[in-house]
């Protein structure tokens, strides 16, 4: 294991960027704070850097880990073949290497899909599960993701053009100009430097087709198997995974807590950071004893 120690990495007091070698490959991660362990999993095509404003708000209460999923950031690449299991296995290896016995796990978008799989595969490692506009919760999804799952069209959908980036940002955030420009730069930098368009297309192909989510990525029926307290946070104006799909969740898993944010898109922790952080902290502290 190697670590880059920095008392103020990315402006987070006491934070450091670490690199750990696991049987699944190299996993890069941000770590900061003290207290109960909290793990933040980012979405497709981004990295741990997108969690920086959230980490700043949490370091006084929690020991926060924000790993780069395989194929993202500084972590090793990931050959996705039929499921997100390679990412889940790497996360388990990472926890073993860092001696993380149990953690509250927060997953956004693709990270939410990984978080659910991780909780199902390793229930003893997850004290709380928080899903933020997560993949795999419902059958409804944006036409953009369905088109991206088609090999030839996917190359256009996940192309590197400025026009594509603007269109994608317009669909992520409500309104588009409501997000810190540093976060947008981080997203664009991650996609340009750390993850290939091919990886993004393969990942979307694992979770969607022209009709909706593929069976292996539709996890709603299994959420009831998770013993840990579960909180679902959602932007009411999410254009990728519509909020209407939460109706099925309410009927299937009545014990799951659900909180939605009005006038917010796919990225609540970036669009309404104060409201997001307050809701997350309240849930974790209120349900501290399960």
C-alpha positions as CSV (number, residue, x, y, z in Angstrom):
1,X,0.0,0.0,0.0
2,X,1.2,3.5,-0.7
3,X,-0.3,6.8,0.4
4,X,0.1,10.4,-0.5
5,X,-0.2,12.3,2.8
6,X,-1.5,15.8,2.6
7,X,-2.8,17.7,5.5
8,X,-5.2,19.6,3.3
9,X,-5.8,17.5,0.1
10,X,-8.3,19.4,-2.2
11,X,-8.9,21.8,0.7
12,X,-10.2,19.1,3.1
13,X,-8.6,19.4,6.6
14,X,-6.5,16.3,7.4
15,X,-7.4,14.5,4.1
16,X,-5.2,12.3,2.1
17,X,-5.2,10.5,-1.2
18,X,-4.3,6.9,-0.9
19,X,-3.5,4.0,-3.3
20,X,-3.9,0.4,-2.3
21,X,-3.2,-2.7,-4.3
22,X,-5.8,-5.4,-4.0
23,X,-6.4,-8.7,-5.7
24,X,-8.8,-6.8,-8.0
25,X,-6.3,-4.1,-8.9
26,X,-5.3,-0.7,-7.7
27,X,-7.9,1.3,-5.8
28,X,-7.4,5.0,-5.2
29,X,-9.3,6.7,-2.4
30,X,-9.8,9.8,-0.4
31,X,-9.8,9.5,3.4
32,X,-10.6,12.2,6.0
33,X,-12.2,12.8,9.4
34,X,-12.8,10.7,12.5
35,X,-15.7,8.8,14.0
36,X,-17.9,6.1,12.6
37,X,-16.9,4.9,9.1
38,X,-18.8,6.3,6.1
39,X,-18.1,5.3,2.5
40,X,-19.1,7.4,-0.5
41,X,-19.4,5.8,-4.0
42,X,-19.5,8.1,-7.0
43,X,-21.5,7.7,-10.2
44,X,-20.5,6.6,-13.8
45,X,-17.7,8.5,-15.4
46,X,-16.7,10.6,-12.4
47,X,-14.4,10.0,-9.4
48,X,-14.1,10.5,-5.7
49,X,-13.4,14.2,-6.3
50,X,-17.1,14.9,-6.9
51,X,-17.7,14.2,-3.2
52,X,-15.2,16.8,-1.9
53,X,-17.9,19.4,-0.8
54,X,-19.8,16.6,0.9
55,X,-16.7,15.3,2.7
56,X,-15.9,18.8,4.0
57,X,-19.4,18.8,5.7
58,X,-18.9,15.3,7.2
59,X,-15.3,15.1,8.5
60,X,-16.2,16.4,11.9
61,X,-18.6,13.5,12.5
62,X,-17.3,10.6,10.4
63,X,-14.2,8.8,9.1
64,X,-15.0,9.3,5.4
65,X,-13.7,7.0,2.6
66,X,-14.4,7.9,-1.0
67,X,-12.8,5.3,-3.3
68,X,-12.5,5.6,-7.1
69,X,-14.5,2.7,-8.5
70,X,-12.5,0.4,-10.8
71,X,-12.2,2.1,-14.2
72,X,-12.4,5.5,-12.7
73,X,-10.1,8.2,-11.3
74,X,-6.7,6.7,-10.3
75,X,-8.0,3.2,-9.9
76,X,-7.3,0.3,-12.3
77,X,-9.4,-0.4,-15.3
78,X,-12.4,-2.8,-15.0
79,X,-13.4,-5.4,-17.7
80,X,-17.2,-5.3,-17.2
81,X,-18.5,-8.7,-18.4
82,X,-22.2,-9.1,-17.6
83,X,-22.5,-7.4,-14.2
84,X,-21.0,-4.8,-11.8
85,X,-19.5,-7.7,-9.7
86,X,-15.9,-6.7,-10.5
87,X,-16.5,-3.3,-8.9
88,X,-18.2,-5.0,-5.9
89,X,-15.4,-7.4,-5.5
90,X,-12.8,-4.6,-5.6
91,X,-14.8,-2.7,-3.0
92,X,-14.8,-5.7,-0.7
93,X,-11.0,-6.2,-1.2
94,X,-10.5,-2.5,-0.5
95,X,-12.4,-2.8,2.8
96,X,-10.3,-5.8,3.8
97,X,-7.0,-4.0,3.0
98,X,-8.1,-0.9,5.0
99,X,-9.5,-3.1,7.8
100,X,-13.0,-1.6,7.5
101,X,-15.2,-4.0,9.3
102,X,-18.5,-2.1,8.8
103,X,-19.5,1.2,7.2
104,X,-22.4,3.3,6.3
105,X,-22.4,3.1,2.5
106,X,-23.7,6.0,0.3
107,X,-24.0,5.4,-3.4
108,X,-24.9,7.8,-6.2
109,X,-26.2,6.6,-9.6
110,X,-23.9,3.7,-10.7
111,X,-22.4,3.9,-7.2
112,X,-25.9,3.2,-5.8
113,X,-26.1,0.0,-7.9
114,X,-22.7,-1.1,-6.6
115,X,-23.8,-0.2,-3.1
116,X,-26.9,-2.4,-3.2
117,X,-24.9,-5.3,-4.6
118,X,-22.3,-4.8,-1.9
119,X,-24.9,-4.8,0.8
120,X,-26.5,-8.0,-0.6
121,X,-23.2,-9.8,-0.9
122,X,-21.6,-8.6,2.3
123,X,-24.4,-7.6,4.8
124,X,-22.1,-7.6,7.8
125,X,-20.0,-4.8,6.2
126,X,-22.9,-2.4,5.8
127,X,-24.4,-0.6,8.8
128,X,-26.5,1.8,6.8
129,X,-27.3,2.0,3.1
130,X,-28.1,5.4,1.4
131,X,-29.1,5.4,-2.2
132,X,-28.9,8.7,-4.2
133,X,-30.8,8.7,-7.5
134,X,-29.5,5.1,-7.8
135,X,-29.5,2.8,-10.8
136,X,-31.5,-0.5,-10.4
137,X,-34.3,0.9,-8.3
138,X,-37.0,1.2,-11.0
139,X,-37.7,0.3,-14.6
140,X,-38.2,3.8,-15.8
141,X,-35.1,5.6,-17.3
142,X,-34.1,8.3,-19.7
143,X,-34.2,7.6,-23.4
144,X,-30.6,8.9,-23.4
145,X,-29.4,5.9,-21.4
146,X,-31.4,3.5,-23.6
147,X,-29.7,5.0,-26.7
148,X,-26.3,4.8,-25.1
149,X,-26.7,1.0,-24.6
150,X,-26.8,0.6,-28.4
151,X,-23.2,0.1,-29.6
152,X,-23.2,2.5,-32.6
153,X,-25.4,5.1,-31.1
154,X,-23.6,4.8,-27.8
155,X,-20.4,6.2,-29.4
156,X,-22.3,9.3,-30.3
157,X,-24.1,9.6,-27.0
158,X,-20.9,9.3,-25.0
159,X,-18.8,11.2,-27.4
160,X,-16.3,13.8,-26.3
161,X,-17.8,16.9,-28.0
162,X,-18.5,20.1,-26.1
163,X,-22.1,19.9,-27.4
164,X,-22.5,16.5,-25.8
165,X,-21.1,17.7,-22.5
166,X,-23.5,20.6,-22.4
167,X,-26.5,18.4,-23.3
168,X,-25.5,15.9,-20.6
169,X,-25.0,18.6,-18.0
170,X,-28.4,20.1,-18.9
171,X,-30.0,16.7,-18.1
172,X,-28.0,16.1,-14.9
173,X,-28.7,19.4,-13.1
174,X,-31.9,21.5,-12.5
175,X,-31.3,24.3,-13.4
176,X,-28.0,23.6,-15.2
177,X,-26.3,26.7,-13.8
178,X,-27.0,25.7,-10.2
179,X,-23.8,23.7,-9.7
180,X,-20.3,24.8,-8.6
181,X,-18.1,25.2,-11.7
182,X,-15.3,23.3,-9.9
183,X,-17.5,20.2,-9.7
184,X,-18.3,20.5,-13.4
185,X,-14.6,20.7,-14.2
186,X,-14.0,17.6,-12.0
187,X,-16.6,15.7,-13.9
188,X,-15.2,16.7,-17.3
189,X,-11.7,16.0,-16.2
190,X,-12.6,12.5,-14.9
191,X,-14.3,11.6,-18.2
192,X,-11.5,12.9,-20.3
193,X,-8.5,11.6,-18.4
194,X,-9.5,8.6,-16.2
195,X,-12.3,6.7,-17.9
196,X,-12.8,5.8,-21.5
197,X,-16.0,6.3,-23.5
198,X,-15.9,2.5,-24.1
199,X,-16.1,1.8,-20.4
200,X,-19.0,4.1,-19.9
201,X,-20.9,2.5,-22.8
202,X,-20.3,-1.0,-21.5
203,X,-21.4,0.0,-18.0
204,X,-24.7,1.5,-19.4
205,X,-25.1,-1.6,-21.6
206,X,-25.1,-3.7,-18.4
207,X,-28.0,-1.8,-17.0
208,X,-30.2,-0.8,-19.9
209,X,-31.6,-1.6,-23.3
210,X,-34.2,0.0,-25.5
211,X,-37.0,-1.3,-23.3
212,X,-35.6,-0.5,-19.8
213,X,-33.2,-2.0,-17.3
214,X,-31.8,-5.5,-17.9
215,X,-32.8,-8.1,-15.4
216,X,-29.4,-8.4,-13.7
217,X,-29.5,-4.7,-12.9
218,X,-33.0,-4.4,-11.6
219,X,-32.5,-4.7,-7.9
220,X,-35.8,-3.4,-6.4
221,X,-37.2,-6.8,-5.6
222,X,-34.1,-7.6,-3.5
223,X,-34.0,-4.4,-1.4
224,X,-36.2,-6.0,1.2
225,X,-33.5,-8.5,1.9
226,X,-31.2,-5.8,3.3
227,X,-31.3,-5.8,7.1
228,X,-29.5,-2.4,7.5
229,X,-31.5,0.8,7.6
230,X,-32.0,2.1,4.1
231,X,-32.5,5.8,3.1
232,X,-33.3,6.7,-0.5
233,X,-32.6,10.3,-1.6
234,X,-33.9,11.6,-5.0
235,X,-34.2,14.7,-7.1
236,X,-37.8,15.2,-8.1
237,X,-36.6,16.5,-11.5
238,X,-34.2,13.7,-12.2
239,X,-34.2,13.2,-16.0
240,X,-32.2,10.0,-16.0
241,X,-34.1,8.0,-13.4
242,X,-37.5,9.6,-12.9
243,X,-38.8,10.0,-9.4
244,X,-42.0,8.2,-10.3
245,X,-40.2,4.9,-10.0
246,X,-40.2,5.4,-6.2
247,X,-43.8,4.5,-6.1
248,X,-43.0,0.9,-6.6
249,X,-40.3,1.2,-3.9
250,X,-42.9,2.5,-1.4
251,X,-45.2,-0.4,-2.1
252,X,-42.4,-3.1,-2.1
253,X,-40.3,-1.8,0.8
254,X,-42.4,0.2,3.2
255,X,-39.6,0.3,5.8
256,X,-37.3,2.1,3.5
257,X,-37.1,5.9,4.3
258,X,-37.5,8.1,1.2
259,X,-36.7,11.8,0.9
260,X,-37.1,13.8,-2.3
261,X,-35.8,17.2,-3.2
262,X,-38.0,19.5,-5.2
263,X,-36.5,21.4,-8.2
264,X,-33.4,19.1,-8.1
265,X,-32.1,16.8,-10.8
266,X,-29.9,13.7,-10.8
267,X,-27.3,15.1,-8.4
268,X,-28.8,16.3,-5.1
269,X,-25.5,16.4,-3.2
270,X,-24.2,18.9,-5.8
271,X,-27.4,20.9,-6.4
272,X,-28.6,21.3,-2.8
273,X,-25.6,20.4,-0.7
274,X,-26.9,21.8,2.6
275,X,-30.2,20.0,2.4
276,X,-28.5,16.8,1.3
277,X,-25.9,16.9,4.1
278,X,-28.5,17.7,6.8
279,X,-30.8,14.9,5.7
280,X,-27.9,12.4,5.4
281,X,-26.5,13.3,8.9
282,X,-29.9,13.2,10.5
283,X,-30.5,9.7,9.1
284,X,-27.1,8.3,10.1
285,X,-27.2,9.7,13.6
286,X,-30.9,8.9,14.2
287,X,-30.4,5.3,13.1
288,X,-27.0,4.9,14.7
289,X,-28.1,1.8,16.5
290,X,-29.9,0.3,13.5
